[in-house]
Amino acid sequence: MTRSRDTLLRRAGALLSVGVRGARPGDPRLERDLDLCAEVGVGSVVLFDVDVPHYRALLAGGVEAAEARHAAVRNVESPAQVRALCDHLRDRLGDGVVILVDQEGGQVARFRPERGFAASLPSATAFAALPAHARRAAADAQARELADLGLDGNLAPVVDLGSRPEGPLAAKERTFSADPAVVTTCAREVIEAQRAMGLASCIKHFPGLGSADLDTHHARPVLDEAFDAEVELAPWRALIADPLPPEILMASHAVWPAVDPDRSASLSHAVLTGVIREEMGYGGVISTDSLDMAGAGPSTALGSGSVEAAVAALRAGADLLMDAVNLAGPAEGIEHPARRLAEALVDAVQQGAVEGGWAEIDRRAQRVRSLRRAR
């Protein structure tokens, strides 16, 4: 590999946010993944508590769900271990690497009391039902713990409306309310608590999955006549218009046919650039949801990700291309996708896929680096 190619890989790799396998320094899986991430200068790492392929294998072998969840350790064992892991990630990938987690509360919480963590929020629905002072106290406590663990940001809050009670989000209590005003209020409380601790916040999943009848982990929903854009977009518009808007906006793998009938929002130039950047005036980091989800396109093996989806998202205007490396295929023996993804991104830029070329890639990378928490 030439020096110039190596430099280009690192410029493109700065846009990647990936999962890694292993909880402790010296774990061969972790070190192998980090070797590949380091080669291409991966800009961000996302932590997970459960290794999904291992969990599924245990279930298939007859292990009870709770036992399987506890046994299928990914990156999280205890608070002290997570702090040490964050330090190790920075040692291996550079002090500028941005470390993120999904800590919504309720069912979507990577740091749980049974592993010694103290401050997970209740579910979004339960959070919204609390008195205002209790919401603020809970949000403050969780943000303080996340900062103490060494995180740079939290991939929360969810600002999808609970407009379909039986839908994939509302049924799991991942939505604050069907009322845009309640959603906006609760989201602001979480964002303000996180910002006070120096943490970046992520509002998700644009343009809103509250009316969707399918889970983007397993399918690509279409936002049909049940999607009322004026209502569903109200929290997004309000939060983006705040003096300090959320640092990250995550686009979903749902198709919004009124804007782009052919591509999911996460891969659509009309959505990411046309609506989010130009119409709504958002200047922060635009992230995809994980590209190994079925809604983003085919994914045949753990770690393969979706190279085509990553390139499409790059073309569309995404700053942060996320691959959790945690959904499909066997748990062992599959190479981490960081290098393949970076190679594809370099080729796409070299072929003129991004208006502004490498200068635009560097601008996007700088947005990602701005998420790094001052210490």
C-alpha positions as CSV (number, residue, x, y, z in Angstrom):
1,M,0.0,0.0,0.0
2,T,1.4,3.4,-0.9
3,R,1.8,6.2,1.6
4,S,-0.8,8.2,-0.3
5,R,-3.4,5.4,-0.2
6,D,-2.7,4.9,3.5
7,T,-3.4,8.6,4.1
8,L,-6.7,8.4,2.1
9,L,-7.8,5.4,4.0
10,R,-7.4,7.2,7.3
11,R,-9.2,10.3,6.0
12,A,-12.2,8.1,5.0
13,G,-11.9,5.9,8.1
14,A,-12.5,9.0,10.3
15,L,-16.2,8.8,9.2
16,L,-16.7,5.3,10.5
17,S,-18.3,4.4,13.8
18,V,-18.0,0.7,14.5
19,G,-18.5,-2.0,17.1
20,V,-15.6,-4.1,18.3
21,R,-15.6,-7.6,19.9
22,G,-14.1,-8.0,23.4
23,A,-14.2,-6.5,26.8
24,R,-10.7,-6.5,28.1
25,P,-7.2,-5.5,26.8
26,G,-5.4,-8.6,25.5
27,D,-8.6,-10.4,24.3
28,P,-7.5,-11.7,20.9
29,R,-10.8,-10.8,19.3
30,L,-10.6,-7.2,20.6
31,E,-7.0,-6.8,19.6
32,R,-7.6,-8.2,16.1
33,D,-10.5,-5.8,15.6
34,L,-8.5,-2.9,16.9
35,D,-5.6,-3.7,14.6
36,L,-7.9,-3.3,11.6
37,C,-9.6,-0.2,13.0
38,A,-6.2,1.4,13.7
39,E,-5.0,0.8,10.2
40,V,-7.7,3.0,8.8
41,G,-8.1,5.5,11.6
42,V,-11.6,4.7,12.6
43,G,-13.2,7.8,14.1
44,S,-15.7,6.3,16.5
45,V,-16.4,3.1,18.5
46,V,-19.9,2.1,19.8
47,L,-20.0,-0.1,22.9
48,F,-22.5,-3.0,23.4
49,D,-23.3,-5.2,26.4
50,V,-24.5,-8.3,24.5
51,D,-22.7,-10.0,21.6
52,V,-25.8,-10.8,19.6
53,P,-24.4,-13.7,17.5
54,H,-23.2,-15.4,20.7
55,Y,-26.5,-14.7,22.4
56,R,-28.5,-16.3,19.5
57,A,-26.2,-19.3,19.5
58,L,-26.8,-19.8,23.2
59,L,-30.6,-19.5,22.7
60,A,-30.4,-22.0,19.9
61,G,-28.6,-24.4,22.3
62,G,-31.5,-24.2,24.8
63,V,-30.0,-21.6,27.2
64,E,-32.6,-19.4,28.9
65,A,-32.8,-15.9,27.6
66,A,-31.6,-14.2,30.9
67,E,-28.7,-16.6,31.3
68,A,-27.8,-16.2,27.6
69,R,-27.8,-12.4,27.9
70,H,-25.5,-12.5,30.9
71,A,-23.1,-15.0,29.3
72,A,-22.9,-13.3,25.8
73,V,-20.6,-10.5,27.0
74,R,-19.5,-8.1,24.3
75,N,-17.9,-5.0,25.8
76,V,-19.5,-4.6,29.2
77,E,-18.8,-6.4,32.4
78,S,-18.6,-3.8,35.2
79,P,-18.0,0.0,35.6
80,A,-14.3,-0.4,36.3
81,Q,-13.9,-2.7,33.3
82,V,-15.7,-0.2,31.0
83,R,-13.5,2.7,32.2
84,A,-10.4,0.5,31.5
85,L,-11.8,-0.4,28.1
86,C,-12.3,3.2,27.1
87,D,-8.7,4.0,28.1
88,H,-7.5,1.1,26.0
89,L,-9.5,2.1,23.0
90,R,-7.9,5.6,23.2
91,D,-4.5,4.0,23.6
92,R,-5.0,1.9,20.5
93,L,-7.0,4.2,18.2
94,G,-5.8,7.6,19.4
95,D,-7.0,10.1,21.9
96,G,-9.4,11.6,19.4
97,V,-11.5,8.5,18.9
98,V,-15.2,9.2,19.9
99,I,-16.7,6.5,22.1
100,L,-20.5,6.2,22.0
101,V,-23.2,4.0,23.5
102,D,-26.9,3.4,23.2
103,Q,-28.2,4.2,26.8
104,E,-31.8,5.1,26.2
105,G,-33.1,3.5,29.4
106,G,-35.6,0.7,29.8
107,Q,-35.0,-2.2,27.4
108,V,-32.3,-0.3,25.4
109,A,-29.6,0.1,28.1
110,R,-26.0,-1.3,27.7
111,F,-25.1,-0.4,31.3
112,R,-27.5,-2.3,33.7
113,P,-27.8,-2.6,37.5
114,E,-27.1,-6.4,37.3
115,R,-23.6,-5.5,36.2
116,G,-23.1,-2.9,38.8
117,F,-24.2,0.2,37.0
118,A,-26.3,2.6,39.0
119,A,-28.1,5.1,36.9
120,S,-29.9,3.7,33.9
121,L,-33.1,5.7,33.1
122,P,-36.5,4.0,33.1
123,S,-38.0,3.4,29.7
124,A,-38.9,6.5,27.7
125,T,-42.6,6.1,28.3
126,A,-42.0,5.7,32.1
127,F,-39.6,8.7,32.1
128,A,-42.2,10.9,30.5
129,A,-44.7,10.0,33.3
130,L,-42.3,11.2,36.1
131,P,-42.7,14.6,37.7
132,A,-40.4,17.2,36.1
133,H,-38.0,17.3,39.0
134,A,-37.6,13.5,39.0
135,R,-37.0,13.4,35.2
136,R,-34.2,16.0,35.7
137,A,-32.7,14.1,38.6
138,A,-32.7,10.8,36.6
139,A,-31.3,12.4,33.5
140,D,-28.5,14.1,35.5
141,A,-27.6,10.9,37.3
142,Q,-27.3,8.9,34.1
143,A,-25.3,11.6,32.3
144,R,-22.9,11.8,35.3
145,E,-22.3,8.0,35.2
146,L,-21.7,8.0,31.4
147,A,-19.2,10.7,31.7
148,D,-17.5,9.0,34.6
149,L,-17.2,5.8,32.5
150,G,-15.3,7.7,29.9
151,L,-17.9,8.0,27.1
152,D,-18.0,10.9,24.7
153,G,-21.7,10.7,23.8
154,N,-24.9,8.9,24.1
155,L,-27.0,7.7,21.1
156,A,-30.2,9.1,22.7
157,P,-32.8,10.5,23.2
158,V,-35.3,8.8,20.9
159,V,-37.6,11.5,19.5
160,D,-39.9,9.3,17.4
161,L,-43.5,9.8,18.4
162,G,-45.5,6.9,20.0
163,S,-48.1,7.3,17.3
164,R,-48.6,3.6,16.7
165,P,-49.0,2.0,20.2
166,E,-48.5,-1.5,18.8
167,G,-45.5,-0.5,16.7
168,P,-41.9,-1.7,17.3
169,L,-40.8,1.4,19.2
170,A,-43.9,2.2,21.3
171,A,-44.5,-1.4,22.2
172,K,-41.0,-1.5,23.8
173,E,-41.7,1.8,25.5
174,R,-38.9,3.5,23.6
175,T,-41.0,6.6,22.8
176,F,-41.8,9.4,25.3
177,S,-45.3,10.1,24.0
178,A,-47.5,10.5,21.0
179,D,-47.6,14.2,21.8
180,P,-44.8,16.2,20.1
181,A,-44.7,18.7,22.9
182,V,-44.1,16.0,25.5
183,V,-41.4,14.4,23.3
184,T,-39.7,17.7,22.8
185,T,-39.7,18.5,26.5
186,C,-38.4,15.1,27.6
187,A,-35.7,15.1,24.9
188,R,-34.5,18.5,25.9
189,E,-34.2,17.4,29.5
190,V,-32.0,14.4,28.5
191,I,-29.9,16.6,26.1
192,E,-29.4,19.3,28.7
193,A,-28.3,16.8,31.3
194,Q,-25.8,15.2,28.9
195,R,-24.5,18.5,27.7
196,A,-23.8,19.6,31.2
197,M,-21.5,16.6,31.6
198,G,-19.8,17.3,28.2
199,L,-21.6,14.5,26.4
200,A,-22.8,14.6,22.9
201,S,-26.5,13.7,22.4
202,C,-28.1,12.0,19.4
203,I,-31.7,12.5,18.4
204,K,-33.1,9.5,16.4
205,H,-34.5,8.0,14.1
206,F,-35.2,10.7,11.5
207,P,-37.8,11.3,10.1
208,G,-39.5,9.3,12.8
209,L,-40.4,5.6,13.2
210,G,-43.4,6.1,15.4
211,S,-45.9,5.2,12.7
212,A,-43.9,2.3,11.3
213,D,-45.2,-1.2,11.5
214,L,-41.9,-2.9,10.9
215,D,-38.6,-3.0,12.8
216,T,-35.6,-1.7,10.8
217,H,-33.4,-4.3,12.4
218,H,-35.3,-6.9,10.4
219,A,-37.0,-5.0,7.5
220,R,-37.3,-1.7,5.7
221,P,-40.5,0.0,6.6
222,V,-42.3,2.5,4.3
223,L,-43.7,5.6,6.0
224,D,-47.1,5.4,4.4
225,E,-50.3,7.5,4.9
226,A,-50.1,6.9,8.6
227,F,-47.0,9.1,8.7
228,D,-48.2,12.7,9.3
229,A,-45.0,14.7,8.5
230,E,-46.2,17.9,10.1
231,V,-46.8,16.2,13.4
232,E,-43.9,13.7,13.3
233,L,-41.3,16.3,12.4
234,A,-42.4,18.8,15.1
235,P,-39.9,17.6,17.7
236,W,-37.1,17.5,15.2
237,R,-37.8,21.0,14.0
238,A,-38.0,22.3,17.6
239,L,-34.8,20.7,18.7
240,I,-32.8,21.7,15.7
241,A,-34.0,25.3,16.1
242,D,-32.7,25.4,19.7
243,P,-29.7,27.8,20.4
244,L,-27.6,24.6,21.0
245,P,-29.1,21.9,18.9
246,P,-28.3,18.2,19.5
247,E,-24.8,17.2,18.4
248,I,-25.9,14.2,16.3
249,L,-29.0,13.4,14.3
250,M,-29.4,9.7,13.3
251,A,-31.3,8.9,10.1
252,S,-33.4,5.7,10.0
253,H,-33.5,2.9,7.5
254,A,-37.2,3.7,6.7
255,V,-38.3,4.8,3.3
256,W,-40.0,8.2,3.2
257,P,-41.8,8.0,-0.2
258,A,-43.0,11.6,-0.1
259,V,-39.3,12.7,-0.4
260,D,-37.5,9.6,-1.8
261,P,-39.5,6.6,-2.8
262,D,-36.5,4.5,-3.7
263,R,-34.1,4.7,-0.8
264,S,-34.2,4.6,3.0
265,A,-33.7,7.9,4.7
266,S,-30.2,6.9,5.8
267,L,-29.1,6.5,2.2
268,S,-31.1,9.3,0.6
269,H,-29.5,12.5,-0.7
270,A,-32.9,14.1,-0.8
271,V,-33.4,13.4,2.9
272,L,-30.0,13.9,4.4
273,T,-28.9,16.9,2.3
274,G,-32.2,18.2,0.9
275,V,-34.3,18.1,4.1
276,I,-31.9,17.9,7.0
277,R,-29.1,20.1,5.9
278,E,-30.8,22.5,3.5
279,E,-34.5,22.8,4.5
280,M,-34.1,22.3,8.3
281,G,-30.7,23.9,8.5
282,Y,-29.1,21.3,10.8
283,G,-25.3,21.8,11.1
284,G,-24.3,18.9,13.4
285,V,-23.2,15.4,12.7
286,I,-25.6,13.3,10.5
287,S,-25.3,9.6,11.4
288,T,-26.7,6.6,9.8
289,D,-28.4,3.9,11.9
290,S,-26.3,0.8,11.9
291,L,-25.5,-0.4,8.3
292,D,-25.6,-4.1,9.4
293,M,-29.4,-3.8,10.0
294,A,-31.7,-5.4,7.4
295,G,-33.3,-2.1,6.7
296,A,-30.1,-0.8,5.2
297,G,-29.7,-3.7,2.8
298,P,-28.5,-7.2,2.6
299,S,-25.9,-8.3,5.1
300,T,-24.7,-11.9,4.8
301,A,-22.1,-12.4,7.5
302,L,-21.0,-10.8,10.8
303,G,-18.6,-8.0,10.0
304,S,-19.4,-7.8,6.3
305,G,-21.5,-4.7,7.0
306,S,-23.1,-3.3,3.8
307,V,-20.4,-1.7,1.7
308,E,-22.9,-0.6,-0.8
309,A,-25.0,1.1,1.9
310,A,-22.0,2.8,3.3
311,V,-21.1,4.3,-0.1
312,A,-24.7,5.3,-0.7
313,A,-24.8,7.1,2.7
314,L,-21.6,8.8,2.0
315,R,-23.0,10.0,-1.4
316,A,-26.2,11.1,0.4
317,G,-24.3,13.4,2.9
318,A,-23.8,11.3,6.0
319,D,-21.0,12.3,8.3
320,L,-20.9,9.2,10.5
321,L,-21.3,5.8,8.9
322,M,-22.2,3.3,11.6
323,D,-21.7,-0.5,11.5
324,A,-22.3,-2.2,14.9
325,V,-20.8,-5.5,13.6
326,N,-23.3,-7.2,15.9
327,L,-26.3,-8.6,14.1
328,A,-25.8,-11.4,11.6
329,G,-23.6,-14.4,11.1
330,P,-21.3,-16.5,13.3
331,A,-19.6,-14.9,16.3
332,E,-16.1,-16.0,15.5
333,G,-13.8,-16.1,12.5
334,I,-15.2,-13.2,10.5
335,E,-12.8,-10.3,9.8
336,H,-13.8,-6.8,11.1
337,P,-15.2,-4.7,8.2
338,A,-13.3,-1.4,9.0
339,R,-10.8,-1.9,6.2
340,R,-13.3,-3.0,3.6
341,L,-15.5,-0.1,4.4
342,A,-12.7,2.4,4.3
343,E,-11.4,1.0,1.0
344,A,-14.9,1.3,-0.6
345,L,-15.2,4.9,0.6
346,V,-11.8,5.9,-0.8
347,D,-12.7,4.4,-4.2
348,A,-16.1,6.2,-4.1
349,V,-14.5,9.6,-3.4
350,Q,-11.8,9.0,-6.0
351,Q,-14.5,8.3,-8.6
352,G,-16.2,11.6,-7.9
353,A,-19.1,10.3,-5.7
354,V,-18.8,13.2,-3.2
355,E,-19.3,16.8,-4.3
356,G,-16.3,18.7,-2.9
357,G,-14.1,15.6,-2.9
358,W,-11.6,15.1,-0.2
359,A,-12.1,18.6,1.2
360,E,-15.7,17.7,1.9
361,I,-14.6,14.4,3.5
362,D,-12.3,16.4,5.8
363,R,-15.1,18.8,6.8
364,R,-17.3,15.8,7.7
365,A,-14.4,14.2,9.7
366,Q,-14.0,17.5,11.6
367,R,-17.7,17.4,12.6
368,V,-17.1,13.9,14.0
369,R,-14.0,14.9,15.9
370,S,-15.9,17.8,17.5
371,L,-17.9,15.1,19.4
372,R,-14.9,14.3,21.5
373,R,-15.4,15.3,25.1
374,A,-12.9,17.7,26.6
375,R,-11.1,16.1,29.6
